[in-house]
Amino acid sequence: MDRLVAKGARHGWTLLFPDRRPHAGGPEHYAGYLENTDGFEVELVAEPR
C-alpha cells in the first residue's frame, strides 16, 4: 500500500488527507486515500506493519 500511494502522483493520483496518512480512517485503520483528475477516489488498505 505504501509503495502504491508513493507512486500514485506519477500516474495522476493525489493523496487525500496527507496530514493524517496512514491513519485517516482511525488509529487501527492503515490506509491511503487517493483521488484522480476525473474525481474517482480509491482507498488502499493494508495490515499495519
Secondary structure, DSSP 8 states (H G I E B T S, - for coil): -HHHHHHHGGGTEEEESTTTTT-TT-TT--EEEEEETTS-EEEEE----
